[in-house]
Structures are given as C-alpha cells and as structure tokens.
C-alpha cells in the first residue's frame, strides 16, 4: 500500500485514473483504502433540472448515481439515496451560493460544488470542490493555455459544538496540469499536486460557513504560493540555467 501511494503521488494527474484502475485490479483487497486516499481529477455533470454544472466525486456518489447540490436529486435517479438532514441541507444550499461567488472572484469562472453530510461524532463533514478548465476551449477567459486543469478539493471535519466553539480540521488538495503550444515557447507541459492540513478551534458566533470560508481562503492561498515557488519557480530557474536569455548569455561571453 505504501508503494502504491508513492507511485500515485508521482504520477501525472492526467494518468491518475488509468493508474488507479490498474492498482485496483492488482490490489482488490485494498480498493476501499485506494479510493478514499487517492484524489482523482474531478469530473463535471450538468444538472438536467437546474441547467447548472456540478462536480462529481466520492462524496456525492451513491452506487452509480451522483447527487446534485442544486436540486438535491441523484442522476441517474436513485430511490433510496443518502441525503443530508434538513438543517444541514439548508447550510449546504447557502454554502453553494457563497462558494460560486468565491470561485468566480478567484478563478474568473469555473465549476464549484459543496456537499455536506453527518458523521459519527455528532458533527458533520463538508466538501468544497472547484474545477477550472483553463484551456482555450474551456473556462479560460485569457486563452493562454493549450490545455489546463485546476482541481481543488477541500474537506472539512467539523466537531460537535462545545460552549460556543467547534473544532475544524481542513484537508486541502490541489491538482494542476497545464500544457502550452505556441510558436514562441513551443510545447511545454507541467503538472503536479500538493496537499496540506489545518486544524483550528473557533467560535461559532458568526456561523460555521464563515469559519470554513476563512480557513479555505487561507490554506488555498498558501497552496497557490507553494505551487508558484516549487513548480513554476524551480522550472523557471532550470530553464534559465539551461537556456539563458540572449542578454544574459552575451554578458557571460569572455571579452575578445
């Protein structure tokens, strides 16, 4: 299992689904652990009733159907599917409206979904998802990328309330994959994923949604900075070392 997880951490995000399918066939006894621990690129489906897109994942799946956060109905229809309580459903509706605005402001478009369900510790769990297709034919408003995918998964475990406070444990994963293909830079591909955790004890005076929103905003900002420094920063450093700009190369030439 350790070797399998090490392999999945190093695999190209575009090949995650193929690699996971191969591991499931090799390790069927570990299927539940693999499916729960391996994050896959998110898929999107259109809600037939509302006309809005929603994101598919393990957290809104029951059998072969997926629950839409907009209508609270399964596609394909499912008679005995799992649903959140009425109180949690109201919070889920509010969270989806707020997170759609967050997605538009930070990502200039894209798809977002929020799912919530009760846990066994008298608390609840919330999953906030964002998928941004940054390619020319997708949600990209700038059109710089030949292909580009950003998948963000934020899972928050909220403990039971205790004297006006609650414990929040956030696990965030970001998967990035991009490819450029133009005359000036040629073909260039970069991909990777990063995961971080954060735990906080917070007052619930302003409500759970405010607390969860602040934590997601803070941790996602840290993830974006890490991706910028590790992936783009190191790549830029290597490219400039191997193929320095013409001005820098001229400065390095010995005097004749």
Secondary structure as GFF3:
##gff-version 3
##sequence-region A 1 256
A	DSSP	alpha_helix	2	10	.	.	.	ID=ss1
A	DSSP	three_ten_helix	13	15	.	.	.	ID=ss2
A	DSSP	alpha_helix	16	26	.	.	.	ID=ss3
A	DSSP	three_ten_helix	28	30	.	.	.	ID=ss4
A	DSSP	alpha_helix	31	37	.	.	.	ID=ss5
A	DSSP	beta_strand	43	46	.	.	.	ID=ss6
A	DSSP	beta_strand	53	56	.	.	.	ID=ss7
A	DSSP	three_ten_helix	58	60	.	.	.	ID=ss8
A	DSSP	beta_strand	61	62	.	.	.	ID=ss9
A	DSSP	beta_strand	65	67	.	.	.	ID=ss10
A	DSSP	beta_strand	74	75	.	.	.	ID=ss11
A	DSSP	alpha_helix	86	107	.	.	.	ID=ss12
A	DSSP	beta_strand	111	118	.	.	.	ID=ss13
A	DSSP	beta_strand	124	133	.	.	.	ID=ss14
A	DSSP	beta_strand	147	158	.	.	.	ID=ss15
A	DSSP	beta_strand	165	182	.	.	.	ID=ss16
A	DSSP	beta_strand	186	203	.	.	.	ID=ss17
A	DSSP	alpha_helix	208	227	.	.	.	ID=ss18
A	DSSP	pi_helix	228	233	.	.	.	ID=ss19
A	DSSP	alpha_helix	234	242	.	.	.	ID=ss20
A	DSSP	alpha_helix	246	252	.	.	.	ID=ss21
###
